[in-house]
């Protein structure tokens, strides 16, 4: 592992964005989203994602400076067209609108079509939490995942995140791919020569497997082409995957499924539809009573007796919050080979090293 200072990463992200034409405000937003992923232990959505974002920017699949157009609006809802702007900027602006609507209407539900990769889904629920609200975020994207019982890639990993504020305790933050494993986790396992804990991929012959090397074609590429597909997290995971697809892909108008064909390893279309929801607890209950009840729930569950083979009951978000505090003080550990890729990228782009 290479330990990177927080200030170094933030400066690197800002300079990367500036190199690709970002204004100062956009560069700041972009850097904040990627850095939050690094701090909370999701470096595959931070430093590890940078080469893939560079590829998207170079290919014109996304760009800074593009408008965020309002298509439909009500007091509590909005549908936006991101015009293939940079997902981190689009997402932050969309959640800001959801928070604004939630303040007055109790809930803000914002759906976005034609966005792009927005990194860590929980970055946007943390944005809502920072405003004192419940947050929900989800996204579709590159076609990587087969339906449960199938072999052809039809969906993205369709991440979803939920953040619920508490009082004196850290908020509950759920952040998960609806596939059995994220793309980053599968590529890393293939790179390390490890098997997955459960069958998480389907190979070109339609066989379910725990061997990531059966489908990953380039173990050094964060978004490798594949000879096969990822799998949902079982039938229930397929249900969650469909939920994200319906609320982000179809509801936003990003994806119509007209004349859809299975994605191949060489042709992996992306459908970036996203949904951002903010909920103001004060419109539903007394905020302090809610926070106190959330604290009691967290403390009760965390204090539960552990089962055999477990040290303790862990709640979503608690360890990530601890890790964020630790990394802000001591730096972010990045895998050596991933940091070497970033260094080569920085050198190729001619960006001054922070």
C-alpha positions in Angstrom: 0.0 0.0 0.0 1.0 3.6 -0.7 -0.2 6.2 1.9 -1.3 9.4 0.2 -2.1 12.6 2.0 -5.6 13.9 1.8 -4.4 17.2 0.5 -2.4 15.5 -2.3 -5.4 13.6 -3.5 -7.7 16.6 -3.5 -5.2 18.7 -5.4 -4.7 15.9 -7.9 -8.4 15.6 -8.5 -8.8 19.4 -9.0 -5.9 19.5 -11.4 -7.2 16.5 -13.3 -10.6 18.2 -13.7 -9.0 21.5 -14.7 -7.0 19.7 -17.3 -10.2 18.4 -18.8 -11.8 21.9 -18.9 -13.6 22.1 -15.5 -14.3 25.5 -14.0 -13.2 26.0 -10.4 -16.6 25.2 -8.9 -16.9 22.0 -11.0 -13.3 20.9 -10.1 -14.1 21.4 -6.4 -17.2 19.3 -6.6 -15.5 16.6 -8.6 -12.6 16.4 -6.2 -14.9 16.3 -3.1 -16.9 13.3 -4.4 -13.8 11.2 -5.3 -12.1 12.1 -2.1 -15.1 11.1 0.0 -14.9 7.7 -1.7 -11.2 7.4 -0.8 -11.8 8.4 2.8 -14.6 5.9 3.4 -12.6 3.0 2.0 -14.0 2.9 -1.5 -10.8 3.7 -3.4 -12.1 1.8 -6.5 -14.6 4.7 -6.7 -11.9 7.3 -6.0 -8.2 7.1 -7.0 -8.8 3.7 -8.7 -11.6 5.2 -10.9 -9.5 8.1 -12.3 -8.1 6.3 -15.4 -11.6 5.2 -16.4 -13.0 8.7 -16.0 -10.1 10.0 -18.1 -11.1 7.5 -20.8 -14.7 8.7 -20.7 -13.6 12.4 -20.9 -11.2 11.6 -23.8 -13.9 9.8 -25.7 -16.4 12.6 -25.2 -18.7 10.3 -23.3 -18.9 13.0 -20.6 -17.6 16.5 -20.3 -17.4 19.4 -17.8 -19.4 22.5 -18.5 -22.5 20.9 -19.9 -25.9 22.2 -18.9 -28.3 20.6 -16.4 -31.6 21.1 -18.1 -35.0 21.0 -16.3 -37.5 18.9 -18.2 -40.3 18.5 -15.7 -40.9 19.9 -12.3 -43.4 20.0 -9.4 -43.1 21.2 -5.8 -41.5 17.9 -4.8 -40.2 16.4 -8.0 -38.0 17.1 -11.0 -36.7 15.4 -14.1 -33.4 16.7 -15.4 -31.3 16.1 -18.5 -27.6 16.0 -17.6 -26.5 16.2 -21.3 -23.7 13.7 -20.5 -22.1 16.1 -18.0 -19.6 14.8 -15.5 -21.6 12.5 -13.1 -20.0 13.9 -9.9 -21.1 17.4 -10.8 -24.5 16.3 -12.1 -25.2 14.2 -9.0 -24.2 16.9 -6.5 -26.4 19.5 -8.2 -29.3 17.1 -8.5 -29.1 16.2 -4.8 -28.9 19.9 -3.9 -32.2 20.4 -5.7 -33.7 17.4 -3.9 -32.6 18.9 -0.6 -34.1 22.3 -1.5 -37.5 20.7 -2.4 -37.5 18.5 0.7 -37.1 21.7 2.9 -40.5 23.0 1.6 -42.4 19.9 0.5 -41.0 17.3 2.9 -39.5 15.2 0.1 -37.5 16.0 -3.0 -37.4 13.3 -5.7 -35.1 14.2 -8.6 -34.6 11.9 -11.6 -31.8 12.4 -14.1 -31.3 11.1 -17.6 -28.1 11.3 -19.7 -25.8 11.6 -16.8 -22.5 9.7 -16.5 -20.5 7.7 -14.0 -21.0 9.4 -10.5 -18.6 7.3 -8.5 -19.7 6.3 -4.9 -23.4 6.3 -4.5 -23.3 7.2 -0.9 -21.4 10.5 -1.7 -24.8 12.0 -2.4 -26.6 10.6 0.6 -23.8 12.0 2.7 -24.6 15.4 1.1 -28.2 15.0 2.3 -27.0 14.0 5.7 -24.8 17.0 5.9 -28.0 19.0 5.4 -29.7 17.1 8.2 -31.9 15.1 5.9 -32.5 11.4 4.9 -30.9 10.7 1.5 -31.3 8.1 -1.1 -29.2 7.7 -4.3 -29.1 5.1 -7.1 -27.7 4.8 -10.6 -27.7 2.6 -13.7 -24.7 2.6 -16.0 -22.5 0.3 -18.2 -24.1 -3.1 -19.1 -22.3 -5.6 -16.9 -24.8 -7.9 -15.1 -26.9 -10.8 -16.3 -30.4 -11.3 -14.9 -30.7 -14.1 -12.3 -31.0 -17.3 -14.3 -29.5 -15.8 -17.4 -26.1 -15.4 -19.0 -26.3 -12.2 -21.1 -25.4 -8.9 -19.6 -28.5 -6.6 -19.4 -27.9 -4.3 -16.5 -25.3 -2.3 -14.6 -24.3 -3.2 -11.1 -27.0 -0.6 -10.2 -25.6 0.7 -6.9 -28.0 2.1 -4.3 -27.3 4.1 -1.1 -29.4 5.2 1.8 -28.4 7.5 4.6 -30.4 8.1 7.8 -29.4 10.7 10.4 -29.1 9.9 14.1 -28.3 12.0 17.1 -25.0 11.5 18.9 -24.2 8.3 16.9 -22.9 8.2 13.4 -25.7 8.0 10.8 -26.7 4.7 9.2 -25.3 4.7 5.6 -26.0 1.7 3.4 -24.0 1.6 0.1 -24.1 -1.4 -2.1 -24.1 -2.8 -5.6 -27.1 -4.9 -6.3 -24.9 -7.3 -8.2 -23.3 -10.1 -6.1 -20.0 -8.1 -6.3 -19.0 -4.7 -7.6 -17.0 -4.5 -10.8 -14.0 -3.2 -8.8 -14.1 -6.1 -6.4 -14.3 -8.6 -9.3 -11.4 -7.0 -11.1 -9.3 -6.9 -7.9 -9.9 -10.5 -7.2 -8.9 -11.5 -10.7 -5.7 -9.4 -10.4 -4.9 -11.1 -7.1 -5.6 -14.6 -8.3 -8.4 -15.0 -5.7 -11.7 -16.8 -6.0 -14.9 -15.0 -5.0 -16.6 -16.2 -1.8 -19.7 -17.2 -3.8 -20.5 -17.7 -7.5 -20.6 -14.1 -8.7 -19.9 -14.3 -12.5 -21.3 -16.2 -15.5 -18.8 -17.2 -18.2 -19.2 -17.2 -21.9 -20.5 -20.7 -21.8 -23.3 -19.8 -19.4 -21.6 -21.4 -16.3 -22.0 -19.7 -13.0 -18.6 -19.5 -11.3 -16.6 -18.1 -8.4 -13.5 -17.5 -10.6 -13.3 -13.9 -11.7 -10.5 -14.7 -14.2 -13.2 -16.6 -16.2 -14.7 -13.3 -17.3 -12.2 -10.5 -16.7 -10.1 -9.9 -19.8 -7.7 -7.2 -18.4 -7.0 -7.5 -14.7 -5.3 -4.0 -14.6 -8.3 -2.2 -16.0 -10.8 -0.9 -13.5 -13.6 -1.3 -16.1 -12.2 -4.4 -17.9 -14.0 -5.8 -20.9 -15.5 -9.2 -20.0 -16.0 -12.6 -21.6 -19.3 -13.2 -19.7 -21.1 -11.1 -17.1 -21.5 -10.4 -13.4 -24.4 -11.9 -11.5 -27.0 -10.4 -9.2 -26.8 -11.2 -5.5 -29.2 -14.1 -6.0 -33.0 -13.8 -6.7 -33.4 -11.1 -4.0 -30.5 -9.2 -5.4 -32.1 -9.4 -8.8 -35.2 -7.7 -7.2 -33.0 -4.9 -5.9 -31.4 -4.6 -9.3 -34.8 -4.2 -10.9 -35.8 -1.6 -8.4 -32.9 0.6 -9.3 -33.5 0.0 -13.0 -37.1 1.0 -12.8 -36.6 4.1 -10.6 -33.5 5.3 -12.3 -33.4 3.9 -15.8 -37.1 3.9 -16.8 -38.5 6.6 -14.7 -35.8 9.1 -15.8 -36.4 8.3 -19.5 -32.8 7.2 -19.8 -33.6 3.7 -21.0 -36.5 2.5 -23.0 -35.4 -1.1 -23.8 -36.4 -0.6 -27.4 -34.5 -3.1 -29.6 -32.1 -4.0 -26.8 -29.5 -6.6 -27.6 -27.2 -8.5 -25.2 -24.0 -6.6 -24.5 -20.7 -8.2 -25.6 -17.2 -7.8 -24.3 -16.5 -5.4 -27.1 -19.7 -3.5 -27.0 -20.8 -2.5 -23.6 -23.3 0.4 -23.8 -24.0 2.6 -20.8 -27.3 4.0 -19.7 -26.7 6.5 -16.9 -30.0 7.2 -15.3 -29.9 8.3 -11.7 -32.3 9.1 -8.9 -31.7 11.4 -5.9 -34.2 11.6 -3.0 -34.0 13.8 0.1 -36.5 13.5 3.0 -36.9 16.1 5.7 -37.7 14.3 9.0 -39.3 17.4 10.4 -42.3 17.0 8.0 -43.0 13.5 9.4 -42.0 13.6 13.1 -40.2 15.6 15.7 -36.6 15.7 14.6 -35.1 15.3 18.0 -37.4 12.4 18.9 -36.4 10.7 15.6 -32.7 11.2 16.3 -33.1 9.8 19.8 -35.0 6.8 18.5 -32.3 6.2 15.8 -29.6 6.3 18.5 -31.4 3.8 20.6 -31.9 1.5 17.6 -28.2 1.7 16.7 -27.1 1.1 20.3 -29.5 -1.8 20.7 -28.3 -3.5 17.5 -24.6 -2.8 18.1 -25.0 -4.2 21.6 -26.5 -7.5 20.5 -24.7 -10.7 21.4 -22.6 -11.9 18.5 -23.2 -15.3 16.9 -20.5 -17.9 16.6 -17.8 -16.8 14.2 -18.5 -13.1 14.7 -16.9 -10.6 17.0 -19.8 -8.1 17.0 -22.8 -6.8 15.2 -21.7 -4.2 12.7 -24.1 -1.6 11.4 -23.8 0.0 7.9 -21.8 3.2 7.9 -20.2 3.0 11.3 -16.9 1.6 10.2 -16.8 3.8 7.2 -17.3 6.9 9.4 -14.5 5.7 11.7 -12.3 5.1 8.6 -13.0 8.5 7.3 -11.9 10.2 10.5 -8.7 8.1 10.6 -7.8 8.7 7.0 -8.4 12.5 7.2 -5.7 12.5 9.9 -3.2 9.9 8.6 -3.8 9.7 4.9 -5.4 7.3 2.4 -3.9 3.9 1.7 -3.9 3.1 -2.1 -2.8 -0.2 -3.6 0.7 0.1 -5.1 -0.3 -1.0 -8.6 -3.3 1.4 -8.6 -1.2 4.4 -7.5 1.4 3.5 -10.2 -1.4 3.6 -12.8 -2.5 7.1 -11.5 1.1 8.3 -11.6 1.5 7.2 -15.2 -1.8 8.9 -16.0 -0.7 12.1 -14.4 2.6 12.0 -16.3 0.9 11.4 -19.6 -1.5 14.3 -19.1 1.3 16.6 -18.0 -0.4 17.5 -14.7 2.1 18.8 -12.1 2.3 16.3 -9.3 0.9 17.9 -6.1 
